[in-house]
Amino acid sequence: MPFELDGRFVETFALVTADDGKEVMLGFDWLKQHKCFWDFRRNRSYVDEHKAVLLSQKRSLVCRRVYVQDDVTVEPRQQLDVPARTTLLRP
């Protein structure tokens, strides 16, 4: 699958899971193959000698998705509490 970094596409084999993780996890072999360098002092990372992304970004806490845990039928014009979970990593 094409992995886009700052307008450049890098062919990458990827494993997609049902996990709620919102961030990409790169393996050591991928990092080595693409000559990755992490400059923690300047909060930057480099892939194939090109600046990639900031290593830490402050973001507001947003819930983008809620998963209902069991099959539930809600009749039209009704409200119902249902067991659910969110993708939030912290409360």
Buried (B, 14 or more C-beta within 10 A) or exposed (E): EEBEBEEEEBEBEEEEEEEEEEEEEBEEEBBEEBEBEEEEEEEBBBBEEBBBEEEEEEEEEEEEEEEEEEEEEEEEEEEEEEEEEEBBEEE
